[in-house]
């Protein structure tokens, strides 16, 4: 129903309430009026799609072997074959290497784990763009907007320096900042 509404010709905005109510019936963690993490929702939906699209109906039990010094390529191929024997869908189509070292005996354990998404941190911006209107004191030029990039936690002197550079001020010219 949601997809039909999203792709219908002449579509209109869709209220999320009916979708959320139906989702909460299958996933109680999304019930109520608490704010939920969008990554959790996407992970839940991808996992559901993976299960629905899984071409393997009878999943055999397969015990994973340790790498024991074997080449990564050989171990990765073995882990992938074991994964495909139980889970064959287009949603999960990759794996990453995980290495653990025991702090007591220094035994190295290497595994390859399938993934359907990767969590990546979002970099917070350290700069911001500011647009100011520049006026000439003698009226020789029309007021014009000027956009410069300054540190997010910067000071007025940072804005003045950026504007001085952007306006190509000469050494005998000065810039006055007014709010």
C-alpha positions as CSV (number, residue, x, y, z in Angstrom):
1,X,0.0,0.0,0.0
2,X,2.8,2.4,0.9
3,X,4.7,1.7,-2.4
4,X,1.5,2.1,-4.4
5,X,0.9,5.5,-2.8
6,X,4.5,6.6,-3.3
7,X,4.6,5.7,-7.0
8,X,1.0,6.6,-7.9
9,X,0.6,9.3,-10.6
10,X,-0.4,12.6,-9.1
11,X,0.8,11.4,-5.7
12,X,0.4,13.6,-2.6
13,X,2.2,13.7,0.7
14,X,1.8,10.5,2.8
15,X,1.2,10.6,6.5
16,X,3.5,8.0,8.2
17,X,1.0,7.1,10.9
18,X,-0.7,4.1,9.1
19,X,2.7,2.6,8.1
20,X,4.1,3.0,11.6
21,X,1.0,1.4,13.1
22,X,1.3,-1.6,10.8
23,X,5.1,-1.8,11.4
24,X,4.5,-1.8,15.2
25,X,2.3,-4.9,14.9
26,X,5.3,-6.9,13.5
27,X,8.0,-5.1,15.4
28,X,6.9,-4.1,18.9
29,X,10.2,-2.1,19.3
30,X,8.7,0.5,17.0
31,X,5.4,0.9,18.9
32,X,4.5,3.9,21.0
33,X,5.4,7.5,20.4
34,X,9.1,7.4,21.3
35,X,11.6,8.7,18.8
36,X,13.3,5.8,16.9
37,X,16.6,5.6,15.2
38,X,16.2,5.6,11.4
39,X,19.2,3.2,11.1
40,X,17.4,0.7,13.3
41,X,14.3,1.0,11.1
42,X,16.3,0.5,7.9
43,X,18.2,-2.4,9.4
44,X,14.9,-4.0,10.4
45,X,13.4,-3.5,6.9
46,X,16.6,-4.8,5.1
47,X,16.6,-7.9,7.4
48,X,12.9,-8.5,6.5
49,X,13.6,-8.1,2.8
50,X,16.6,-10.5,3.1
51,X,14.4,-13.1,4.8
52,X,11.7,-12.7,2.2
53,X,14.1,-12.9,-0.7
54,X,16.2,-15.7,0.7
55,X,16.3,-18.5,-1.9
56,X,17.4,-21.1,0.7
57,X,14.3,-22.9,2.2
58,X,16.1,-25.7,4.2
59,X,19.1,-24.3,6.1
60,X,21.7,-26.9,6.9
61,X,23.8,-26.5,10.1
62,X,27.4,-25.7,9.2
63,X,30.1,-25.3,11.8
64,X,32.6,-22.6,11.1
65,X,36.3,-23.6,11.1
66,X,39.0,-21.3,12.5
67,X,41.5,-19.8,10.0
68,X,44.5,-21.5,11.7
69,X,47.0,-19.6,9.6
70,X,45.3,-20.3,6.2
71,X,45.4,-17.6,3.6
72,X,42.6,-14.9,3.9
73,X,41.3,-15.7,0.5
74,X,40.8,-19.3,1.2
75,X,39.1,-18.6,4.6
76,X,36.9,-15.9,3.0
77,X,35.8,-18.2,0.3
78,X,34.9,-20.9,2.8
79,X,32.9,-18.5,5.0
80,X,31.1,-17.1,2.0
81,X,30.2,-20.6,0.8
82,X,28.9,-21.4,4.3
83,X,26.8,-18.2,4.3
84,X,25.4,-18.9,0.8
85,X,24.3,-22.4,1.9
86,X,22.0,-20.8,4.5
87,X,21.3,-17.3,3.1
88,X,21.1,-16.6,-0.6
89,X,19.5,-13.2,-1.3
90,X,20.5,-10.1,-3.1
91,X,20.3,-8.0,0.1
92,X,23.4,-9.6,1.7
93,X,26.1,-9.6,-0.9
94,X,29.4,-8.9,0.9
95,X,31.5,-9.7,3.9
96,X,34.1,-8.1,6.0
97,X,37.1,-9.5,7.8
98,X,37.1,-9.5,11.6
99,X,40.3,-10.2,13.6
100,X,40.5,-10.8,17.3
101,X,43.6,-11.4,19.4
102,X,43.3,-13.1,22.8
103,X,45.1,-10.8,25.3
104,X,46.0,-13.9,27.5
105,X,47.4,-16.4,25.0
106,X,47.8,-14.1,21.9
107,X,45.7,-16.6,19.7
108,X,44.5,-14.8,16.6
109,X,41.0,-15.6,15.5
110,X,40.0,-14.5,12.0
111,X,36.4,-14.6,10.7
112,X,34.6,-13.2,7.7
113,X,31.1,-11.9,8.5
114,X,28.4,-11.1,6.0
115,X,26.9,-7.6,6.0
116,X,23.8,-5.9,4.4
117,X,24.9,-2.4,5.4
118,X,27.8,-0.6,6.9
119,X,27.5,2.0,9.6
120,X,29.7,5.0,8.9
121,X,30.1,8.0,11.1
122,X,29.0,11.3,9.7
123,X,31.7,13.9,9.9
124,X,30.6,17.1,11.6
125,X,31.2,20.2,9.7
126,X,34.0,22.4,11.1
127,X,33.2,25.3,8.8
128,X,30.0,27.1,7.8
129,X,29.1,29.4,4.9
130,X,28.0,32.9,5.7
131,X,26.4,35.3,3.3
132,X,26.8,39.0,4.1
133,X,25.9,42.2,2.2
134,X,28.9,44.3,1.3
135,X,28.5,48.0,1.0
136,X,31.2,50.4,-0.2
137,X,31.6,53.6,1.9
138,X,31.8,55.9,-1.0
139,X,28.8,54.4,-2.8
140,X,30.8,53.6,-5.9
141,X,29.4,50.1,-6.1
142,X,26.0,48.6,-5.5
143,X,25.5,46.6,-2.3
144,X,26.2,43.0,-3.2
145,X,25.9,39.7,-1.3
146,X,29.2,37.8,-0.6
147,X,29.3,34.2,0.7
148,X,32.4,33.1,2.6
149,X,33.4,30.0,4.5
150,X,34.4,30.6,8.2
151,X,35.1,28.3,11.1
152,X,31.9,27.1,12.7
153,X,33.1,28.3,16.2
154,X,34.9,31.3,14.7
155,X,35.1,34.9,15.8
156,X,34.4,38.2,14.0
157,X,38.0,38.5,13.0
158,X,37.7,35.2,11.0
159,X,34.7,36.6,9.2
160,X,36.6,39.9,8.5
161,X,39.6,38.0,7.2
162,X,37.5,35.9,4.9
163,X,35.6,38.9,3.6
164,X,38.9,40.9,3.1
165,X,40.2,38.0,1.0
166,X,37.0,37.6,-1.0
167,X,36.7,41.3,-1.7
168,X,40.4,41.6,-2.5
169,X,40.9,44.5,-0.1
170,X,44.1,46.5,-0.5
171,X,46.4,47.1,2.6
172,X,45.1,50.8,2.8
173,X,41.4,49.7,2.8
174,X,39.5,48.5,5.8
175,X,36.4,46.5,6.4
176,X,33.9,47.3,9.1
177,X,31.4,44.6,10.3
178,X,27.9,45.8,11.3
179,X,24.9,43.8,12.4
